[in-house]
Every structure is written in C-alpha cells, then in structure tokens.
Amino acid sequence: MTGPTRSRSAQTAVIAVAAFVVLGMPKAAFSVAWPSVAGALHRDIADLGMIVAIFVAGYLIGTLSVGRMIGRFGTGAVLTAAACAMTAAIGGYAVAGTWAVLLLSAIALGISGGLLDVGLNAHVAVHRGTGAMGWLHAGFGIGSAAGPLLITGLLAIDAGWRIGFWVIAALQIAIAVMLGATRRDWDGPAGRSAPGRVRRRPVVVLTLLVFLLYVGLEVAAAQWGFTFLTEGRSLSEGVAGLAVTGFWIALTGARVLLGIAGDRTPQAGVAAAGTIAAVVFTSLLWWSPAPWVGPAALVALGASLGPIFPLQTLLTPIRVGAAATTTMVGYQMAAASVGAILIPGGLGPLVSAFGVEIVAPVLVVAAAGLVVAVEAARRWVDR
C-alpha cells in the first residue's frame, strides 16, 4: 500500500469511527429527552412505543435497501446522502412542534441510520481489520453514553432538550461534510454490491440467527436487568442502576480492547469464548448465591458480549464473499432489529404470567442458543 493510499485508508477509518459516535447519540439521547418532549407536545408518556416502532420500521427499510442503493450509486454517495438525511432528521427532532413532525423525523432517522450503519460496517468488514471494527463499535457505545449525558446536563441547567438535538445535528453536519469530501475513497470491492448475490444457504440462515439472538440477549439484559435485580433479587435501585451502567461500560470497554488488540485477535475464537462466557454469567445472574453476584454477573455479561457483534460482522466477507457483504450486512442488521424487539418484548407477557424471576432463565436460554448458532455457523464455513 503506497503512502497516499495508506493515508486515505486511515482517514476513512477515523471518519467511520466518528460517524458511529454520532450515530449512537440521537436514539440514546431521545430516551432521556422523551418526558420533556412528551410534555412539550402534549403527548402521553406511553406514546414512546409509537416513536420506537416508527424508528425501527425506518431502520428496517434502510438496512434492507442499502445493498441495492450502494450497487447503483456506490458506497461514498450513499453514505454522504444518508448523513445529510440524518442531519435533517435530527434537526426535525429539535424543531418539532407537532406530533406529525416528530413521527416523520423518527422514520427519517431510522432509514438514514440503517443506511449508515450497514454501509460503514460493510466497508470496515471488507477493507479493514479487527482493530478498526472494534473501534467502530466502541464509538457507537461512546455515542450512546454521550447522548444521554448531553441531554441530562442541559435539562439540569434548564437549557432545554432542543439545544441538545441542535448540538447533535451540528456534529452530524460535520460527518456529512467529511463523508462528502472523501466519497470516492469509500468505493471498492464492496462499493457496488449487486443485490441478490447473497445465496440462500445454511450459513446465511445461521448468521442471521446469530445476530437475532445476540442483539435480543444484549437488549433484554440491559432493559430487564434493573427490574430483575430490584424486584427479583430485592437489591436497591442504586445498586441495580450501577450494575446496568456497568453493563454498558464493560461492553464498550471490551470493544475498545478489541480495537487496541487489532489483528492479533483470533476472531472466531474470541467470539466463541464470549458466547460461552455469556452462558456462565447469565447462569450466575439467575443463581445469585450472594447479593453481590447478580450485579457482578450483569457487568461481566456486558464484557463477554462486547466483542461478539463486531467480530461476527467482520466474518461476513468470509461467509458470503466481499461482493455480497453490503447486502448481507443489511440482512444482519435487520435480523438484529427483530431480535431487539422479539426477545425483550416477549419477556413482557412472560413476566406478567410467571413473574420477574422468568427473566434470568430466558437470558440463559438465549445465551445457550447463541453458542449453538455461532458454532454451527463456524462449522458450516469450515466445511
């Protein structure tokens, strides 16, 4: 690789990480801003479910269409357009004075976010190594933490939630400018992936199952962990809150370590070890032989899950080939969205029927299923 080529490659890697930091901010920030948003728009707190559903619908549209769009226009052009659309969507959140504007902004944010998520993941999977993928997903974790902190700080000083979304929109403008300036550097073997190149074969189905189970487990542990520890294990809200915070810190920290370790990381081995560790820690969360074990197990679960998503994404070109990577990553993100709804959402009726104690065994079953799916996908590729 020549000097200028190496410089452009490093530049796109840095921009990708920065884009993922900003990508993680608005959705996480909105969860903190929502009570204030609902009050300003005279909506019921329960209407958050409608916003989430609209966002997920948009995200699915983006992830399932990105392969065709990149095949026609190229990665750089699609990423730049998506970043511009995301800027407009976040600005829509900031100015929303009616429910209709907020809903339109939510679906636009979902579509543009899906395009950016898949496009950047696919580019890094094909053109970069383990370290870059680790930093990419660590960036998303950092953004997901920074968004709520920004809104919390603004609300604390009575500055208002709208300013927070203007700040995020300004950051997204910077990302759009950087992507536009470097748009020709993003196209390569995966730059124009023709749709339909992903063939229907067992490894594809198994890979989609991996993403469904992984994200379902991650989101369910984060969403239900607090309730399980407080109501199921009678721990204080402070301890449970720290445990959930620790879960996210440990998950992001594991991805930072993955970025530092770089290509020295045995991809399949670390992913497999993470899934096995997830079974161990969900089992400890269920067992909780001492009061401190449950919170510690939840934090450790975050660390064990951290590397799995980026490493499984990185294995995509090996499983389906570089030309089909963008389309396949889109399918994977769509499967991940289904998992984020199916498992955490399915726990609601189960908790109503059997009590909060059902949370931990469901997490154990999901973790065990993830072990089987990851190993089956690996064995099929090795055949």
TIMARKOL-777659 format. One line per field, with one value per residue: x, y, z of N, C-alpha, C, O in turn. Coordinates in steps of 0.2 Angstrom, whole numbers. Layout:
// TIMARKOL-777659
n.x = (X,...)
n.y = (Y,...)
n.z = (Z,...)
ca.x = (X,...)
ca.y = (Y,...)
ca.z = (Z,...)
c.x = (X,...)
c.y = (Y,...)
c.z = (Z,...)
o.x = (X,...)
o.y = (Y,...)
o.z = (Z,...)
This chain:
// TIMARKOL-777659
n.x = (4,3,10,0,-11,-12,-14,-26,-34,-32,-39,-52,-55,-55,-65,-76,-77,-79,-91,-99,-99,-107,-118,-123,-128,-141,-153,-151,-150,-163,-171,-169,-173,-187,-198,-198,-200,-213,-221,-220,-226,-238,-241,-245,-235,-234,-234,-221,-218,-224,-216,-204,-207,-210,-197,-190,-196,-192,-178,-177,-181,-171,-159,-163,-163,-151,-141,-145,-145,-132,-126,-130,-127,-115,-104,-99,-107,-119,-117,-114,-126,-135,-130,-133,-147,-149,-145,-155,-165,-162,-162,-176,-181,-176,-184,-197,-214,-225,-234,-234,-223,-213,-215,-212,-198,-193,-195,-187,-174,-173,-172,-160,-151,-150,-145,-132,-127,-126,-118,-106,-102,-100,-90,-79,-78,-74,-63,-55,-47,-48,-45,-50,-64,-67,-65,-74,-87,-85,-85,-99,-104,-98,-105,-118,-118,-114,-124,-136,-130,-127,-141,-145,-137,-140,-154,-153,-148,-158,-158,-165,-171,-171,-159,-150,-152,-149,-136,-131,-136,-127,-115,-117,-118,-105,-100,-106,-100,-87,-89,-94,-83,-73,-79,-76,-66,-72,-77,-75,-71,-83,-90,-100,-111,-120,-137,-145,-135,-132,-133,-146,-142,-137,-127,-130,-143,-140,-131,-139,-148,-138,-136,-149,-151,-140,-142,-155,-152,-143,-150,-161,-155,-150,-162,-171,-163,-162,-175,-175,-165,-169,-183,-183,-172,-172,-163,-156,-161,-151,-139,-143,-145,-132,-126,-132,-127,-114,-114,-115,-104,-94,-96,-93,-80,-74,-75,-66,-54,-54,-52,-39,-31,-32,-27,-22,-31,-39,-52,-64,-62,-62,-75,-82,-78,-84,-97,-99,-95,-105,-116,-112,-112,-125,-131,-126,-131,-145,-144,-137,-130,-126,-129,-121,-117,-126,-127,-113,-112,-120,-113,-101,-107,-109,-96,-92,-101,-97,-87,-93,-103,-96,-86,-93,-98,-87,-83,-92,-88,-80,-89,-99,-93,-84,-91,-105,-106,-111,-125,-128,-124,-134,-145,-141,-142,-155,-160,-155,-162,-175,-172,-170,-183,-190,-186,-183,-196,-205,-202,-211,-225,-222,-216,-227,-235,-228,-220,-206,-195,-193,-185,-171,-169,-174,-164,-153,-157,-157,-143,-137,-143,-137,-123,-124,-128,-118,-107,-112,-113,-99,-94,-100,-95,-82,-82)
n.y = (-6,11,27,38,31,23,33,38,27,26,38,36,26,33,43,34,29,41,44,34,37,48,42,34,43,51,42,37,48,53,45,50,63,61,62,76,80,74,81,94,92,88,75,58,48,35,35,34,21,21,30,22,11,17,22,9,3,12,10,-4,-3,5,-4,-15,-10,-5,-12,-13,1,5,-3,3,17,18,17,28,39,35,35,48,54,48,53,67,66,61,72,81,74,74,87,89,83,93,105,101,104,98,82,75,80,75,61,60,64,53,42,45,46,33,27,33,31,17,15,21,13,0,3,8,-3,-13,-8,-7,-21,-27,-19,-16,-21,-32,-23,-10,-13,-16,-3,4,0,2,16,18,14,24,35,32,33,47,54,53,59,72,78,76,85,97,98,99,112,119,122,116,103,104,111,101,92,101,102,89,88,97,91,80,86,90,77,73,82,78,65,68,74,64,55,47,39,28,18,2,-16,-19,-8,-7,-17,-30,-33,-48,-56,-63,-79,-92,-101,-113,-106,-93,-92,-96,-86,-75,-79,-79,-65,-61,-67,-63,-48,-48,-54,-45,-33,-37,-40,-28,-20,-27,-30,-21,-21,-35,-36,-28,-31,-45,-49,-41,-30,-14,1,9,1,-8,1,5,-7,-9,2,-2,-13,-8,0,-10,-17,-8,-5,-18,-18,-7,-13,-23,-15,-10,-22,-27,-34,-45,-52,-68,-70,-79,-87,-79,-74,-85,-89,-78,-80,-92,-88,-79,-88,-93,-81,-77,-88,-87,-75,-79,-88,-82,-83,-75,-58,-49,-56,-56,-42,-41,-51,-46,-35,-42,-49,-40,-37,-49,-50,-39,-40,-49,-45,-35,-44,-54,-47,-44,-56,-58,-56,-67,-77,-75,-69,-54,-46,-48,-43,-30,-31,-43,-38,-29,-37,-44,-33,-30,-42,-41,-30,-36,-46,-37,-33,-44,-53,-45,-39,-50,-55,-47,-51,-64,-61,-55,-67,-76,-70,-59,-67,-75,-69,-71,-85,-85,-77,-85,-96,-89,-86,-98,-103,-94,-98,-111,-107,-98,-108,-117,-110,-107,-120,-123,-115,-119,-131)
n.z = (0,-5,1,0,-2,9,18,15,18,32,35,31,40,52,50,49,62,69,64,69,82,82,77,87,96,95,96,109,116,115,123,136,134,131,141,143,129,127,136,130,118,122,124,128,140,137,123,118,114,101,94,94,87,74,72,71,60,50,51,47,34,28,31,23,10,7,1,-13,-16,-14,-24,-35,-34,-27,-12,-6,-11,-6,8,11,7,16,28,27,26,39,47,44,49,63,65,64,75,84,81,81,83,82,83,71,64,72,71,57,58,65,57,47,53,57,44,38,47,47,34,36,46,40,29,33,42,33,24,33,37,25,20,31,47,62,73,68,67,80,86,79,84,97,96,94,106,114,109,112,126,127,122,131,142,137,136,149,156,150,153,167,169,165,151,141,130,116,112,114,103,93,94,92,79,73,74,66,54,52,50,38,29,30,25,12,6,5,-3,-14,-9,-3,-11,-17,-18,-11,-14,-24,-22,-29,-28,-22,-23,-12,-7,-4,9,21,30,29,35,48,52,52,62,73,74,77,90,97,98,104,116,122,122,130,142,146,147,155,166,177,183,186,196,206,209,208,215,226,228,230,221,218,218,208,197,195,191,179,172,173,165,152,151,153,141,131,134,132,118,115,119,110,99,102,103,90,74,80,87,88,78,77,88,99,98,100,113,120,119,126,139,141,143,156,164,163,169,182,186,187,197,208,221,232,237,230,218,208,202,199,190,179,175,171,161,151,147,141,131,123,112,103,93,84,79,73,63,56,51,40,26,24,25,15,4,-3,-12,-9,3,8,6,13,26,28,29,41,50,50,55,68,72,73,83,94,96,98,108,121,120,121,133,141,142,147,160,165,166,173,183,188,190,179,170,170,167,154,148,150,141,129,128,127,115,107,108,101,88,84,84,75,63,61,59,48,38,39,32)
ca.x = (0,8,9,-6,-17,-12,-16,-34,-37,-33,-43,-59,-56,-56,-71,-81,-77,-83,-98,-103,-100,-113,-124,-126,-131,-148,-158,-150,-152,-171,-174,-169,-177,-194,-203,-199,-203,-220,-224,-220,-231,-245,-242,-244,-228,-234,-233,-214,-219,-225,-209,-199,-210,-209,-190,-187,-198,-187,-172,-178,-181,-164,-155,-164,-162,-144,-137,-147,-143,-125,-125,-132,-124,-108,-104,-97,-113,-125,-115,-115,-133,-138,-128,-137,-154,-149,-144,-162,-170,-161,-165,-183,-182,-175,-189,-203,-219,-231,-233,-233,-216,-209,-215,-208,-191,-191,-194,-181,-169,-172,-169,-154,-147,-149,-140,-125,-125,-124,-113,-100,-100,-98,-84,-74,-78,-70,-57,-51,-46,-51,-45,-55,-70,-68,-65,-80,-92,-83,-88,-106,-105,-97,-110,-124,-117,-113,-131,-140,-126,-128,-147,-146,-134,-144,-160,-151,-147,-164,-157,-169,-169,-170,-152,-146,-153,-146,-129,-130,-136,-121,-110,-119,-116,-98,-99,-109,-95,-81,-90,-94,-76,-70,-84,-73,-62,-76,-79,-70,-74,-89,-93,-105,-113,-126,-142,-146,-128,-132,-137,-149,-138,-137,-123,-134,-148,-137,-128,-145,-150,-133,-137,-155,-150,-136,-145,-160,-149,-140,-155,-165,-151,-150,-169,-174,-158,-163,-181,-174,-161,-173,-189,-182,-167,-173,-157,-158,-161,-144,-135,-146,-143,-124,-125,-134,-122,-108,-115,-114,-97,-90,-97,-90,-73,-72,-74,-60,-49,-53,-48,-32,-28,-31,-27,-19,-36,-42,-59,-69,-61,-64,-82,-85,-77,-88,-104,-99,-95,-112,-120,-109,-114,-132,-132,-124,-137,-150,-142,-136,-130,-124,-131,-116,-116,-131,-124,-107,-113,-123,-107,-97,-110,-108,-89,-92,-105,-94,-83,-96,-106,-91,-82,-97,-99,-81,-83,-96,-85,-78,-95,-103,-89,-84,-96,-111,-105,-115,-132,-128,-124,-140,-149,-139,-144,-162,-161,-153,-168,-180,-171,-171,-190,-193,-184,-186,-204,-208,-202,-216,-230,-219,-216,-234,-238,-223,-216,-199,-190,-193,-180,-164,-169,-174,-157,-149,-159,-155,-136,-136,-145,-131,-117,-126,-129,-111,-103,-114,-110,-92,-93,-103,-90,-75,-83)
ca.y = (0,17,32,42,26,21,39,39,22,28,44,33,23,38,46,29,29,47,43,29,40,52,38,32,49,54,37,36,55,54,41,54,69,60,65,83,80,72,87,100,91,86,68,53,45,28,36,32,15,23,33,17,7,20,22,3,2,15,6,-10,0,7,-9,-20,-7,-2,-16,-11,8,5,-6,8,23,17,17,35,43,33,37,55,56,46,58,73,65,61,79,84,71,76,94,89,82,99,110,98,107,94,75,73,82,71,55,60,64,47,37,48,45,26,25,36,27,10,15,22,8,-5,5,8,-9,-17,-6,-9,-28,-29,-16,-15,-27,-32,-17,-5,-15,-14,4,7,-2,6,23,18,14,31,40,30,36,54,57,55,64,79,80,77,91,103,98,101,119,122,124,113,97,106,113,95,89,105,101,83,89,101,86,76,90,89,70,73,86,73,59,70,76,58,50,42,34,23,13,-3,-22,-19,-2,-8,-24,-31,-36,-55,-60,-67,-85,-95,-107,-113,-102,-86,-93,-97,-80,-71,-81,-76,-58,-60,-69,-58,-42,-49,-55,-39,-28,-39,-40,-21,-17,-30,-31,-17,-24,-42,-36,-24,-35,-52,-50,-36,-25,-7,4,12,-5,-11,6,5,-13,-8,6,-6,-17,-4,2,-16,-19,-3,-7,-24,-16,-3,-18,-26,-11,-10,-29,-27,-41,-51,-56,-73,-68,-84,-90,-74,-74,-92,-88,-73,-84,-97,-84,-76,-93,-93,-76,-77,-93,-84,-70,-82,-92,-77,-86,-70,-52,-46,-60,-54,-36,-43,-56,-42,-32,-47,-51,-34,-38,-55,-49,-34,-42,-53,-41,-33,-50,-58,-43,-44,-63,-58,-57,-74,-82,-74,-65,-47,-43,-48,-41,-25,-34,-47,-34,-26,-43,-45,-28,-31,-48,-39,-26,-41,-48,-32,-32,-51,-56,-40,-38,-56,-55,-43,-56,-69,-58,-55,-73,-80,-66,-57,-72,-78,-65,-74,-91,-83,-75,-91,-100,-85,-86,-105,-103,-90,-103,-116,-103,-96,-113,-120,-105,-108,-126,-124,-111,-123,-137)
ca.z = (0,-5,6,-1,-2,16,22,13,21,39,35,31,46,58,49,51,70,71,61,73,88,81,75,93,100,95,99,116,119,115,129,141,132,130,145,141,123,128,139,125,113,125,122,134,140,133,116,116,110,94,91,94,82,68,70,69,53,45,51,43,27,27,31,18,4,6,-4,-20,-17,-15,-30,-40,-33,-24,-5,-4,-12,-1,15,11,7,22,33,26,28,46,49,43,54,70,66,64,82,88,79,81,87,81,83,64,63,76,68,51,59,68,52,43,57,56,37,37,52,44,28,38,50,36,24,37,44,27,22,38,36,19,19,37,51,68,77,66,68,87,87,76,88,103,95,95,113,117,107,116,133,127,120,137,146,135,137,156,158,148,157,174,169,162,144,136,126,109,111,113,97,88,95,88,72,71,74,60,48,51,47,31,26,29,20,5,4,4,-5,-19,-6,1,-15,-18,-19,-8,-15,-28,-21,-33,-24,-25,-23,-6,-9,2,11,29,34,29,40,54,53,54,69,77,75,81,97,101,100,108,123,124,124,135,148,148,148,161,172,183,186,189,202,211,211,209,220,231,228,230,215,217,216,201,192,194,188,172,169,172,159,146,152,151,134,127,136,128,111,115,120,103,94,103,101,82,71,84,90,84,78,78,95,104,98,103,120,123,119,132,145,142,147,163,168,164,174,189,187,189,203,213,228,236,235,225,212,202,199,196,184,174,172,167,154,146,144,137,124,119,106,98,87,79,76,69,57,52,47,35,19,24,24,9,-1,-2,-16,-6,10,10,6,19,32,29,32,48,55,50,60,74,75,75,90,99,98,99,115,126,120,123,141,145,143,152,167,168,168,178,187,186,190,172,166,170,163,147,146,149,135,123,128,125,108,103,107,96,82,82,82,69,58,60,57,41,34,38,29)
c.x = (4,6,2,-12,-18,-15,-24,-37,-38,-38,-51,-60,-58,-63,-77,-82,-81,-90,-102,-104,-107,-119,-127,-129,-138,-153,-157,-152,-160,-174,-174,-173,-185,-199,-204,-202,-211,-224,-225,-225,-237,-246,-242,-237,-228,-233,-226,-214,-220,-219,-204,-201,-208,-201,-187,-190,-194,-181,-172,-178,-174,-159,-156,-164,-155,-140,-138,-145,-136,-123,-126,-128,-117,-109,-103,-103,-118,-123,-116,-122,-137,-136,-132,-144,-154,-148,-151,-166,-169,-163,-172,-185,-181,-181,-196,-208,-225,-229,-231,-225,-211,-209,-211,-200,-189,-190,-188,-174,-167,-169,-162,-149,-145,-144,-133,-123,-122,-118,-106,-97,-97,-91,-78,-73,-73,-63,-52,-51,-50,-51,-49,-62,-72,-69,-72,-86,-91,-86,-95,-108,-104,-102,-117,-124,-117,-120,-135,-137,-127,-135,-148,-143,-138,-151,-158,-150,-152,-163,-161,-167,-167,-163,-148,-146,-149,-138,-127,-131,-130,-115,-111,-117,-109,-96,-101,-103,-89,-83,-91,-87,-72,-74,-81,-68,-66,-78,-73,-74,-81,-93,-99,-108,-120,-131,-143,-140,-128,-136,-140,-146,-138,-133,-126,-139,-145,-134,-134,-147,-145,-135,-144,-155,-146,-139,-151,-158,-147,-145,-160,-162,-151,-157,-172,-169,-160,-169,-179,-170,-165,-179,-188,-177,-167,-166,-160,-158,-154,-139,-137,-144,-136,-123,-127,-129,-116,-108,-113,-106,-92,-90,-93,-82,-70,-71,-68,-54,-48,-50,-41,-28,-27,-31,-24,-24,-39,-50,-64,-68,-63,-72,-85,-84,-82,-95,-104,-99,-102,-117,-118,-112,-121,-134,-131,-129,-143,-149,-141,-135,-128,-127,-127,-115,-120,-128,-117,-107,-116,-117,-103,-100,-109,-101,-89,-96,-101,-91,-87,-99,-101,-87,-86,-98,-93,-80,-88,-93,-82,-84,-99,-99,-89,-89,-103,-111,-110,-122,-133,-128,-131,-145,-148,-142,-152,-164,-160,-159,-174,-179,-172,-178,-192,-192,-186,-193,-207,-207,-208,-222,-228,-218,-223,-237,-234,-220,-209,-194,-189,-187,-174,-164,-170,-167,-152,-150,-156,-147,-134,-137,-139,-125,-118,-125,-122,-107,-105,-112,-103,-90,-95,-98,-83,-76,-80)
c.y = (6,22,35,37,24,27,40,33,23,34,41,30,28,41,41,29,35,47,39,32,44,48,35,37,50,49,37,43,56,50,45,60,67,63,73,84,79,78,93,99,88,79,64,50,38,29,35,26,16,25,27,13,10,20,15,1,6,12,0,-8,1,1,-14,-17,-5,-6,-14,-4,8,2,-2,14,23,19,25,40,42,35,44,57,54,51,65,72,64,68,82,81,73,83,94,88,89,104,107,101,103,87,73,74,77,64,54,60,57,42,39,46,37,24,27,32,20,10,17,16,2,-3,5,1,-13,-15,-8,-17,-30,-26,-15,-21,-27,-26,-11,-6,-14,-7,7,6,1,13,23,18,21,36,39,33,44,57,59,60,71,82,81,83,97,104,101,108,123,125,121,108,99,107,106,92,94,104,94,84,93,96,81,80,89,82,70,77,81,68,62,72,70,53,45,37,28,17,8,-10,-22,-13,-2,-16,-25,-35,-43,-59,-65,-73,-88,-101,-107,-108,-95,-87,-93,-90,-75,-73,-79,-69,-57,-62,-65,-52,-43,-50,-49,-34,-30,-39,-32,-18,-20,-32,-27,-20,-31,-41,-32,-28,-42,-54,-46,-32,-18,-4,7,7,-7,-6,6,-1,-12,-3,3,-10,-14,-2,-4,-18,-15,-4,-13,-22,-12,-8,-22,-22,-10,-16,-29,-34,-46,-55,-62,-73,-74,-87,-85,-73,-80,-91,-83,-76,-88,-93,-81,-81,-93,-88,-75,-82,-90,-78,-73,-85,-87,-79,-81,-63,-49,-49,-57,-48,-37,-47,-51,-38,-36,-49,-46,-35,-44,-54,-44,-35,-46,-50,-39,-39,-54,-54,-44,-51,-63,-59,-64,-79,-81,-71,-58,-44,-43,-46,-36,-27,-38,-43,-31,-31,-44,-40,-28,-37,-46,-34,-31,-44,-43,-31,-39,-53,-51,-40,-44,-57,-52,-48,-62,-67,-57,-61,-77,-76,-64,-62,-76,-75,-69,-81,-90,-81,-80,-95,-96,-86,-93,-106,-99,-95,-108,-113,-101,-102,-117,-116,-106,-115,-127,-120,-115,-129,-137)
c.z = (0,0,6,0,6,20,21,17,29,40,35,37,52,57,51,58,72,70,66,80,88,80,82,98,100,98,106,120,120,121,135,140,132,134,144,134,123,131,134,120,115,123,129,134,137,126,113,112,102,90,90,88,75,66,68,62,48,45,46,35,24,26,25,11,2,1,-11,-21,-18,-22,-36,-40,-30,-16,-3,-5,-7,6,16,11,13,28,33,28,36,50,49,48,61,71,67,72,86,87,80,86,87,81,76,62,66,73,61,52,62,62,48,46,56,49,36,41,50,38,31,42,45,32,27,39,38,24,26,37,30,18,25,41,57,73,75,67,76,89,84,81,95,102,96,102,117,115,111,123,133,126,127,142,144,137,145,158,156,152,164,174,166,155,139,132,119,108,110,106,91,88,91,81,69,70,68,54,47,48,40,27,24,24,13,2,2,0,-10,-16,-3,-4,-17,-19,-17,-10,-19,-28,-24,-28,-27,-25,-17,-7,-3,3,18,32,34,34,47,56,55,61,74,79,79,88,100,103,105,115,126,126,130,142,151,150,155,167,178,187,189,196,207,214,212,214,226,233,228,223,213,214,209,196,190,190,180,168,168,166,153,146,150,144,130,128,132,121,110,115,113,98,95,101,93,79,74,87,85,84,80,86,100,104,101,111,124,124,125,138,146,145,154,167,168,169,181,191,189,196,209,220,234,233,229,219,206,199,196,189,178,171,168,160,149,143,140,131,120,112,100,92,82,75,71,62,53,49,41,28,18,22,18,3,0,-6,-13,1,12,11,12,26,34,32,39,52,55,55,67,77,77,82,95,101,101,107,121,126,123,130,144,147,148,159,169,170,173,183,185,186,183,168,165,166,156,144,145,143,129,122,125,118,104,103,102,89,80,80,76,63,56,57,49,36,33,34,22)
o.x = (9,1,-2,-17,-23,-19,-28,-43,-43,-41,-55,-66,-63,-67,-82,-88,-86,-94,-108,-109,-111,-125,-133,-133,-141,-158,-162,-155,-162,-179,-179,-176,-188,-204,-209,-206,-215,-229,-230,-228,-242,-252,-239,-234,-223,-232,-224,-210,-217,-218,-201,-197,-206,-199,-183,-186,-192,-178,-167,-175,-172,-155,-152,-163,-154,-136,-134,-143,-134,-118,-123,-125,-113,-113,-107,-105,-122,-128,-119,-124,-141,-140,-133,-147,-159,-152,-153,-170,-173,-165,-175,-190,-185,-182,-201,-207,-230,-224,-227,-222,-206,-204,-208,-197,-183,-185,-184,-170,-162,-164,-158,-143,-140,-140,-128,-117,-116,-113,-101,-91,-92,-87,-73,-67,-69,-59,-46,-53,-55,-56,-53,-66,-77,-73,-75,-90,-96,-89,-97,-112,-107,-104,-120,-129,-119,-121,-137,-140,-128,-136,-151,-146,-138,-153,-162,-151,-152,-166,-162,-161,-164,-160,-144,-141,-147,-135,-122,-127,-128,-111,-106,-116,-107,-92,-97,-102,-86,-78,-88,-86,-67,-72,-83,-67,-62,-80,-68,-79,-86,-99,-104,-106,-125,-129,-143,-141,-124,-143,-138,-146,-139,-135,-125,-140,-148,-134,-133,-149,-147,-135,-145,-157,-147,-139,-152,-161,-148,-145,-162,-165,-152,-157,-175,-172,-160,-169,-182,-172,-164,-180,-191,-177,-162,-165,-165,-154,-152,-136,-133,-142,-134,-118,-123,-127,-112,-103,-109,-103,-87,-85,-90,-78,-64,-66,-64,-49,-42,-46,-37,-23,-23,-35,-24,-23,-40,-53,-68,-73,-66,-75,-90,-89,-84,-99,-109,-102,-104,-121,-122,-115,-124,-139,-135,-131,-146,-154,-145,-140,-129,-127,-130,-113,-117,-127,-116,-104,-114,-117,-101,-97,-108,-100,-85,-94,-102,-93,-86,-98,-102,-86,-84,-99,-93,-76,-87,-96,-82,-83,-101,-102,-94,-92,-107,-116,-114,-126,-138,-132,-133,-149,-152,-145,-155,-169,-164,-161,-177,-183,-174,-180,-196,-197,-189,-196,-212,-212,-209,-224,-232,-220,-224,-241,-237,-216,-207,-189,-183,-185,-171,-160,-167,-166,-148,-146,-154,-144,-129,-134,-138,-122,-114,-122,-120,-103,-101,-111,-101,-86,-92,-96,-80,-71,-80)
o.y = (7,21,35,39,23,26,41,34,22,34,43,30,26,42,42,28,35,49,40,31,44,50,34,35,50,51,37,43,58,52,45,63,72,66,75,89,83,80,96,103,86,78,66,49,37,24,35,25,13,24,27,11,7,20,15,-2,3,12,-1,-11,-1,0,-17,-21,-3,-3,-13,-2,12,4,-2,17,28,23,27,44,46,38,47,62,58,52,67,76,66,69,85,84,74,85,99,90,91,108,111,102,105,85,68,70,74,60,49,57,55,38,34,44,35,20,23,31,18,6,13,15,0,-7,3,0,-17,-19,-10,-19,-35,-29,-13,-27,-23,-24,-8,-2,-12,-5,11,10,2,16,28,22,23,40,43,34,47,63,64,63,76,87,85,87,102,109,104,111,129,130,124,108,95,106,106,90,92,104,94,81,91,96,79,77,89,81,67,74,81,66,58,71,70,47,39,32,23,12,10,-10,-25,-12,2,-19,-22,-40,-45,-65,-70,-73,-88,-106,-102,-106,-91,-82,-89,-88,-71,-68,-77,-67,-52,-58,-63,-50,-38,-48,-47,-31,-26,-37,-31,-14,-17,-34,-30,-20,-32,-44,-34,-29,-45,-59,-46,-30,-17,-7,7,8,-8,-8,6,-1,-15,-5,4,-12,-17,-2,-3,-20,-17,-4,-13,-25,-12,-7,-23,-24,-10,-16,-33,-38,-52,-60,-60,-74,-72,-88,-87,-73,-79,-93,-85,-75,-89,-95,-80,-80,-94,-89,-72,-81,-92,-78,-70,-85,-88,-78,-83,-63,-45,-47,-57,-48,-35,-46,-53,-37,-34,-50,-48,-34,-43,-57,-44,-32,-46,-52,-41,-38,-56,-57,-44,-51,-68,-63,-67,-84,-86,-70,-55,-39,-38,-46,-36,-26,-38,-45,-30,-29,-45,-41,-27,-36,-47,-35,-29,-45,-45,-28,-39,-55,-53,-39,-44,-61,-54,-48,-64,-71,-59,-62,-80,-79,-67,-61,-79,-78,-70,-81,-94,-83,-81,-97,-99,-86,-94,-109,-102,-94,-109,-115,-102,-102,-119,-119,-107,-115,-130,-123,-115,-133,-142)
o.z = (4,4,10,3,8,25,26,20,32,45,39,40,56,61,54,61,76,73,67,83,92,82,82,102,106,102,110,125,124,123,139,145,132,132,144,133,120,129,134,118,111,121,133,129,134,122,107,107,98,85,84,84,70,61,63,58,43,40,43,31,19,21,22,6,-3,-3,-16,-26,-22,-25,-41,-45,-31,-14,1,-1,-5,9,21,15,16,32,38,31,39,55,54,51,65,76,70,74,90,91,80,92,90,80,76,59,63,73,60,49,60,62,45,43,56,49,34,39,50,38,28,41,46,31,25,39,39,23,24,38,31,17,25,39,58,76,79,69,78,93,87,82,99,107,99,104,121,119,113,126,137,128,128,145,148,139,147,162,160,153,168,180,164,153,134,130,115,102,106,104,86,83,88,77,63,65,64,49,41,44,36,21,19,20,8,-4,-2,1,-11,-18,0,-2,-18,-23,-20,-8,-19,-33,-23,-25,-33,-26,-17,-8,3,0,21,38,39,38,51,62,60,65,80,85,83,93,106,109,109,120,131,132,134,147,157,155,158,172,183,193,195,200,213,220,216,217,230,239,225,218,207,210,205,190,185,186,176,163,163,163,149,140,146,141,125,123,130,118,105,111,111,94,91,99,91,82,72,90,79,89,85,89,105,110,105,115,129,128,129,143,152,149,158,172,173,173,186,196,194,200,214,224,240,227,225,214,201,192,190,185,172,165,162,156,143,137,135,125,114,107,95,86,76,69,66,57,46,44,38,24,13,19,15,-3,2,-4,-14,4,17,15,15,30,39,36,43,58,60,59,72,83,82,86,101,106,106,110,125,132,126,133,150,152,152,163,175,175,177,188,180,182,182,163,159,162,152,138,140,139,124,117,121,114,99,97,98,85,74,75,72,58,50,53,45,31,28,33,18)
